Amino acid sequence: MSSQPATTQPSKSLETFPNPKPERDFHIHMEVPEFTCLCPKTGQPDFAIMLLDYIPDQTCVELKSLKLYMWSFRDEGCFHEAVTNRILDDLVAATSPRFMRLTAKFYVRGGIFTNVVAEYRQAGWQAAPRVELSQFDLQSNIRG
């Protein structure tokens, strides 16, 4: 049995699909634990965890296209601040969300950890007030 080479390639294209519940604000959280790009000064790899949080409007980002999009930065020289804002801008352009936040947590480089947080808010959109609920202990339903 021969192994076939992967036909999937990195891509700057972001696909979307219709929001299944556009009349409701709901929070989508995604984690991209293996983001890589190159240091624009040294050419050495930079590694980050990307945390994407958003409230969609009419469309949501499709996961496979997001994976291929994130992969497309692997061989690009990028400053942390620039790549975080570029990714947010591209995601906003593709999905037109009500709210979106991208948190980039870069691993240590030169003894310094870098976290970059970029946000977008649709004009006129207001978040609903947070409802605080009682907290329950883990496994509180187990009687012993």
Phi and psi restraints in degrees (value plus and minus 20) as a CYANA .aco file:
   2 SER   PHI    -114.5   -74.5
   2 SER   PSI     126.9   166.9
   3 SER   PHI    -106.8   -66.8
   3 SER   PSI     118.8   158.8
   4 GLN   PHI    -115.6   -75.6
   4 GLN   PSI     119.3   159.3
   5 PRO   PHI     -87.8   -47.8
   5 PRO   PSI     129.8   169.8
   6 ALA   PHI     -84.5   -44.5
   6 ALA   PSI     113.2   153.2
   7 THR   PHI    -115.4   -75.4
   7 THR   PSI     -29.6    10.4
   8 THR   PHI     -97.4   -57.4
   8 THR   PSI     112.7   152.7
   9 GLN   PHI    -144.1  -104.1
   9 GLN   PSI     134.6   174.6
  10 PRO   PHI     -79.6   -39.6
  10 PRO   PSI     132.7   172.7
  11 SER   PHI    -171.4  -131.4
  11 SER   PSI     125.1   165.1
  12 LYS   PHI    -109.2   -69.2
  12 LYS   PSI     -16.3    23.7
  13 SER   PHI    -106.0   -66.0
  13 SER   PSI     109.1   149.1
  14 LEU   PHI    -130.5   -90.5
  14 LEU   PSI     101.2   141.2
  15 GLU   PHI    -115.2   -75.2
  15 GLU   PSI     135.1   175.1
  16 THR   PHI    -151.3  -111.3
  16 THR   PSI     149.0   189.0
  17 PHE   PHI    -161.1  -121.1
  17 PHE   PSI     137.9   177.9
  18 PRO   PHI     -82.3   -42.3
  18 PRO   PSI     117.0   157.0
  19 ASN   PHI     -80.8   -40.8
  19 ASN   PSI     103.8   143.8
  20 PRO   PHI     -92.9   -52.9
  20 PRO   PSI     -31.5     8.5
  21 LYS   PHI    -166.9  -126.9
  21 LYS   PSI      44.0    84.0
  22 PRO   PHI     -86.1   -46.1
  22 PRO   PSI     -37.1     2.9
  23 GLU   PHI     -99.7   -59.7
  23 GLU   PSI     -25.8    14.2
  24 ARG   PHI    -141.1  -101.1
  24 ARG   PSI     117.1   157.1
  25 ASP   PHI     -95.9   -55.9
  25 ASP   PSI     105.0   145.0
  26 PHE   PHI    -161.7  -121.7
  26 PHE   PSI     132.0   172.0
  27 HIS   PHI    -118.2   -78.2
  27 HIS   PSI     106.4   146.4
  28 ILE   PHI    -128.7   -88.7
  28 ILE   PSI     108.9   148.9
  29 HIS   PHI    -142.1  -102.1
  29 HIS   PSI     108.6   148.6
  30 MET   PHI    -150.3  -110.3
  30 MET   PSI     126.0   166.0
  31 GLU   PHI    -143.3  -103.3
  31 GLU   PSI     110.9   150.9
  32 VAL   PHI    -136.0   -96.0
  32 VAL   PSI      73.4   113.4
  33 PRO   PHI    -101.2   -61.2
  33 PRO   PSI     -24.5    15.5
  34 GLU   PHI    -145.5  -105.5
  34 GLU   PSI      16.9    56.9
  35 PHE   PHI     -91.1   -51.1
  35 PHE   PSI     114.9   154.9
  36 THR   PHI    -156.9  -116.9
  36 THR   PSI     126.9   166.9
  37 CYS   PHI    -168.3  -128.3
  37 CYS   PSI    -194.6  -154.6
  38 LEU   PHI    -133.2   -93.2
  38 LEU   PSI     124.4   164.4
  39 CYS   PHI     -85.3   -45.3
  39 CYS   PSI     107.0   147.0
  40 PRO   PHI     -90.8   -50.8
  40 PRO   PSI     -35.0     5.0
  41 LYS   PHI    -110.4   -70.4
  41 LYS   PSI     -61.8   -21.8
  42 THR   PHI    -129.7   -89.7
  42 THR   PSI     -38.8     1.2
  43 GLY   PHI      59.7    99.7
  43 GLY   PSI     -19.5    20.5
  44 GLN   PHI     -97.8   -57.8
  44 GLN   PSI     133.7   173.7
  45 PRO   PHI     -91.2   -51.2
  45 PRO   PSI     122.8   162.8
  46 ASP   PHI    -132.8   -92.8
  46 ASP   PSI     122.0   162.0
  47 PHE   PHI    -142.1  -102.1
  47 PHE   PSI     121.6   161.6
  48 ALA   PHI    -168.4  -128.4
  48 ALA   PSI     138.5   178.5
  49 ILE   PHI    -123.9   -83.9
  49 ILE   PSI     104.8   144.8
  50 MET   PHI    -122.8   -82.8
  50 MET   PSI     108.1   148.1
  51 LEU   PHI    -133.2   -93.2
  51 LEU   PSI      96.9   136.9
  52 LEU   PHI    -130.0   -90.0
  52 LEU   PSI     103.1   143.1
  53 ASP   PHI    -145.8  -105.8
  53 ASP   PSI     109.4   149.4
  54 TYR   PHI    -173.6  -133.6
  54 TYR   PSI     138.9   178.9
  55 ILE   PHI    -134.3   -94.3
  55 ILE   PSI      90.3   130.3
  56 PRO   PHI     -92.8   -52.8
  56 PRO   PSI     139.6   179.6
  57 ASP   PHI    -124.7   -84.7
  57 ASP   PSI    -112.1   -72.1
  58 GLN   PHI    -117.5   -77.5
  58 GLN   PSI     -39.1     0.9
  59 THR   PHI    -155.9  -115.9
  59 THR   PSI     138.2   178.2
  60 CYS   PHI    -142.0  -102.0
  60 CYS   PSI     133.8   173.8
  61 VAL   PHI    -101.4   -61.4
  61 VAL   PSI     117.7   157.7
  62 GLU   PHI    -101.8   -61.8
  62 GLU   PSI     113.9   153.9
  63 LEU   PHI     -83.9   -43.9
  63 LEU   PSI     -63.8   -23.8
  64 LYS   PHI     -83.8   -43.8
  64 LYS   PSI     -61.6   -21.6
  65 SER   PHI     -86.3   -46.3
  65 SER   PSI     -54.0   -14.0
  66 LEU   PHI     -84.6   -44.6
  66 LEU   PSI     -62.6   -22.6
  67 LYS   PHI     -80.2   -40.2
  67 LYS   PSI     -67.1   -27.1
  68 LEU   PHI     -87.7   -47.7
  68 LEU   PSI     -54.2   -14.2
  69 TYR   PHI     -84.5   -44.5
  69 TYR   PSI     -68.9   -28.9
  70 MET   PHI     -81.9   -41.9
  70 MET   PSI     -57.5   -17.5
  71 TRP   PHI     -83.5   -43.5
  71 TRP   PSI     -48.5    -8.5
  72 SER   PHI     -86.7   -46.7
  72 SER   PSI     -31.5     8.5
  73 PHE   PHI    -110.0   -70.0
  73 PHE   PSI     -25.2    14.8
  74 ARG   PHI     -74.3   -34.3
  74 ARG   PSI     -56.9   -16.9
  75 ASP   PHI    -128.6   -88.6
  75 ASP   PSI      -1.8    38.2
  76 GLU   PHI    -125.0   -85.0
  76 GLU   PSI     118.3   158.3
  77 GLY   PHI     -99.6   -59.6
  77 GLY   PSI     102.2   142.2
  78 CYS   PHI    -163.5  -123.5
  78 CYS   PSI     112.7   152.7
  79 PHE   PHI     -92.6   -52.6
  79 PHE   PSI     124.6   164.6
  80 HIS   PHI     -75.0   -35.0
  80 HIS   PSI     -65.9   -25.9
  81 GLU   PHI     -84.6   -44.6
  81 GLU   PSI     -60.8   -20.8
  82 ALA   PHI     -89.3   -49.3
  82 ALA   PSI     -64.6   -24.6
  83 VAL   PHI     -88.9   -48.9
  83 VAL   PSI     -56.0   -16.0
  84 THR   PHI     -82.5   -42.5
  84 THR   PSI     -67.3   -27.3
  85 ASN   PHI     -88.4   -48.4
  85 ASN   PSI     -55.4   -15.4
  86 ARG   PHI     -85.0   -45.0
  86 ARG   PSI     -64.1   -24.1
  87 ILE   PHI     -83.3   -43.3
  87 ILE   PSI     -64.7   -24.7
  88 LEU   PHI     -79.8   -39.8
  88 LEU   PSI     -66.8   -26.8
  89 ASP   PHI     -78.9   -38.9
  89 ASP   PSI     -62.9   -22.9
  90 ASP   PHI     -86.4   -46.4
  90 ASP   PSI     -60.2   -20.2
  91 LEU   PHI     -87.3   -47.3
  91 LEU   PSI     -60.6   -20.6
  92 VAL   PHI     -83.9   -43.9
  92 VAL   PSI     -63.5   -23.5
  93 ALA   PHI     -81.7   -41.7
  93 ALA   PSI     -56.6   -16.6
  94 ALA   PHI     -97.0   -57.0
  94 ALA   PSI     -55.4   -15.4
  95 THR   PHI    -133.6   -93.6
  95 THR   PSI     -38.4     1.6
  96 SER   PHI      26.1    66.1
  96 SER   PSI      40.3    80.3
  97 PRO   PHI     -95.3   -55.3
  97 PRO   PSI     147.4   187.4
  98 ARG   PHI     -93.2   -53.2
  98 ARG   PSI     -59.6   -19.6
  99 PHE   PHI    -170.4  -130.4
  99 PHE   PSI     123.9   163.9
 100 MET   PHI    -169.1  -129.1
 100 MET   PSI     117.8   157.8
 101 ARG   PHI    -152.3  -112.3
 101 ARG   PSI     111.5   151.5
 102 LEU   PHI    -138.1   -98.1
 102 LEU   PSI     101.3   141.3
 103 THR   PHI    -129.7   -89.7
 103 THR   PSI     101.3   141.3
 104 ALA   PHI    -128.4   -88.4
 104 ALA   PSI      98.9   138.9
 105 LYS   PHI    -131.1   -91.1
 105 LYS   PSI      75.6   115.6
 106 PHE   PHI    -104.2   -64.2
 106 PHE   PSI     120.4   160.4
 107 TYR   PHI     -89.8   -49.8
 107 TYR   PSI     149.4   189.4
 108 VAL   PHI     -79.6   -39.6
 108 VAL   PSI     117.2   157.2
 109 ARG   PHI    -159.9  -119.9
 109 ARG   PSI     100.9   140.9
 110 GLY   PHI      42.2    82.2
 110 GLY   PSI      10.1    50.1
 111 GLY   PHI      61.9   101.9
 111 GLY   PSI     -10.8    29.2
 112 ILE   PHI    -146.6  -106.6
 112 ILE   PSI     108.1   148.1
 113 PHE   PHI    -108.1   -68.1
 113 PHE   PSI     121.0   161.0
 114 THR   PHI    -143.0  -103.0
 114 THR   PSI     108.9   148.9
 115 ASN   PHI    -137.9   -97.9
 115 ASN   PSI     111.3   151.3
 116 VAL   PHI    -145.3  -105.3
 116 VAL   PSI     108.9   148.9
 117 VAL   PHI    -140.9  -100.9
 117 VAL   PSI     103.1   143.1
 118 ALA   PHI    -144.6  -104.6
 118 ALA   PSI     120.4   160.4
 119 GLU   PHI    -151.3  -111.3
 119 GLU   PSI     134.4   174.4
 120 TYR   PHI    -154.0  -114.0
 120 TYR   PSI     118.9   158.9
 121 ARG   PHI    -152.6  -112.6
 121 ARG   PSI     105.3   145.3
 122 GLN   PHI     -82.2   -42.2
 122 GLN   PSI     117.1   157.1
 123 ALA   PHI     -75.6   -35.6
 123 ALA   PSI     108.9   148.9
 124 GLY   PHI      65.5   105.5
 124 GLY   PSI     -31.5     8.5
 125 TRP   PHI     -97.3   -57.3
 125 TRP   PSI     113.5   153.5
 126 GLN   PHI    -141.5  -101.5
 126 GLN   PSI     112.0   152.0
 127 ALA   PHI     -91.1   -51.1
 127 ALA   PSI     122.8   162.8
 128 ALA   PHI     -87.5   -47.5
 128 ALA   PSI     128.8   168.8
 129 PRO   PHI     -80.3   -40.3
 129 PRO   PSI     122.7   162.7
 130 ARG   PHI     -91.2   -51.2
 130 ARG   PSI     117.5   157.5
 131 VAL   PHI    -121.0   -81.0
 131 VAL   PSI     100.6   140.6
 132 GLU   PHI    -109.3   -69.3
 132 GLU   PSI     103.4   143.4
 133 LEU   PHI    -128.9   -88.9
 133 LEU   PSI     135.7   175.7
 134 SER   PHI     -79.6   -39.6
 134 SER   PSI     127.1   167.1
 135 GLN   PHI    -117.3   -77.3
 135 GLN   PSI     123.0   163.0
 136 PHE   PHI    -136.6   -96.6
 136 PHE   PSI     122.7   162.7
 137 ASP   PHI     -82.6   -42.6
 137 ASP   PSI     128.0   168.0
 138 LEU   PHI     -76.9   -36.9
 138 LEU   PSI     120.6   160.6
 139 GLN   PHI      36.9    76.9
 139 GLN   PSI      12.6    52.6
 140 SER   PHI     -86.5   -46.5
 140 SER   PSI     -36.5     3.5
 141 ASN   PHI    -107.9   -67.9
 141 ASN   PSI     -23.3    16.7
 142 ILE   PHI    -107.9   -67.9
 142 ILE   PSI     103.9   143.9
 143 ARG   PHI    -120.5   -80.5
 143 ARG   PSI     116.9   156.9
